[in-house]
Amino acid sequence: MIALGVLVAVTVFSVISIYNSLVLARQTVREGWSGIDVQLKRRADLVPNLVETVKGYASHERHTLEEVIAARSQAVNVPLDDVEGRARAETTLSHALGKLFALSEAYPELRANENFLELQGSLEQIEDDIQMARRYFNGATRDFNVKVDSFPSNLIAKQYGFSLAPYFEVEDADRVVPAVKF
């Protein structure tokens, strides 16, 4: 009878421990996503200032400016929990920003503009911060997914509705990173 009681207690403790480790891992993934979201919002907030600065020098390049504005709008309107949708939208925004900075090559006065240079430096820092936040998020996602897939925690995960979390990946492997050095 005592052995049966000990076995039940050990089983209950193991289930609780595994469940709590899954909850902790899921919260770490959410924390990581929050970090990415903050950096992506910082970048999205910087885009209108960049567009306005470029507009003063390259107003006839309307198509490129509109493309950047549309890509930013698309990126900020993706639901917070749609990791894959956000990755696609951010890839589009990165491409558009790359075109914007390529456009600035044709305007030496723009490249010399102090405001543009400051915005350019800010974007470079934000891109670095996004990369670091993405690494953290994808590491947390990997750890969580290993717990969801590994035995015996996969039994608890399935029972309580834990499912694999998506990674924050860029769709195009050779994505154009905005060139921010002149």
N, C-alpha and C positions, 0 to 999 in steps of 0.2 A: 504494500500500500504506500509506504514511504517512497519507494523507488518510483512508483507511478506519479506521485505528487511532485517529486523532483523533476521527472521527465516533462510533465506538463508545465511546471514553472520555467524550466530551461527553454522549452519551445515558445512559450508566451514571451519570455524575455527576448529571445532571438527575433521573433516577429516584430516586436516593438522596436528593437534596435535597428533592424533592417529598414523598417518603415521610416524611422526617424532619419536614418542616413540618406534615404531617398528624398525625403522632404528637404533636408539640408542641401543636397546636391541640386535639387530643383530651384531652391532659393538662390543658390550661387549662380546658376544659369540666368535667372531673372535679374540678379544684380549686375551680371556681365552685360546683359542686353541693355539695361538702364545706362550703363557707361557708354555703350556705343550710341545709344539714342541721344545722349547729352552732346557727344561730339558731332553727330550728324546734324543736330539742331544748330550748334555753333556754326557749322559750315553753311547750312542753309541761311542763317541770319546774315552771314558775310556776303552772300551772293548779290543781294540787291545793291549793296555799296559798291561792289566790283562793277556791276553792270552800269550803274550811274557814272562811275568814274570813266569807264571806257566809252560810254555814250557821248561824253563831252568831246572826245577826240575822234571817235569813229562812228559818228551818227549814221552814216550811210551803210554801215554793216548791220542793218536792222535784223536780218534773218538770224545771224549768230546770236545776237542779244536776245531775241525772242525765244530761240531754242534753249538758251540758258535759263531764262525765266520760266519757260514751260517745264523744263526738267526739274527745276527747284520746286515748282508747285506740285508736280507729280510726287516728288520725294516726300514732301511734308504732309501729303494727304494719304499716305499709306497707313493703314491701321497699325498701331503700336505693336501688336502681337504677330504681325505678318512678317516674319524674318525674311522669307524668300522673296516676297514682294518688295520689301524694303531694299534688299540686295540688288534686285533688278533696277529699281528706281535710282538708287545711288550710283550704279554703274552708268546709267544714262546721264546723270548729272556730272559724273567724272569726265565722260566723253565731251559733254558740252563745255565744261570748264577748260578742258584741254584745247578745244577750238578757240575759246575766248583768249587764252594766253597765247596761242599761236597767232591769233589775229593781232595781238599787241606788238608782234615782231615788226609789222609794217608801219608802226607809229612810234618813231623815236621819242617824240615829245611825251607820249604816254608812258613809255618805259622810264623816262626821267622824272615823271610826276611823283612827288613825295607821298601823296595819298595812295597812289597805286602801289608804290613800293611797300608801304606799310601794310596794305591789304594783302599784297602778295606774300609778305612774311607771315602774316597771320594765317593765311591759308596753308602755307607750308607747315606751320606748327600744328594746325588742326589736323592735317593729313597724317602727321606723325602720331598724334593722339588717337586718331581713328584706328590706325594700324595697331597700336598698343591695346586699345580697348577690344579690338577684334580678336587679337591673340588671347586675351584673357577670357573673353566670351567663348571662343571655340575650345579652349582648354577646359573650361567649366562644363561645356556641353559634352565634350568627350568623356569626362569623368562621370557625368550623369548617365550618359548613354551606356557606358560600360556597366554601371550598376543595374540599369534597366535590363540589360541583356545577359548579365552573369547569373549563374546559379549560386545560391538559392534566391537571391534578391529578385530575379526575374519572376518568380512565383508570387512574391508579395507585390511587385510592381504591376503585374497583370491583374491581380485581385483588386487593387486599389486604384486602377486607372492611370498609372504612370505610363507614359509613352515616350518614345525617342524624341529628342529635341533636334530641330534643324540647326545646321551650322550657318554662320553668316559668311557666305562665299560669293565671290564675284563671278558672274556667269561667263564672262569673256576672260580667258586665262591671260591674254596679252592686252589687258585693258590699258587705256591711255591714262596715265597719271598726269594730272595737270603739271605742266612744266612751270616752275615758279622761280627759276633763276635765269637771269639775263646777263 
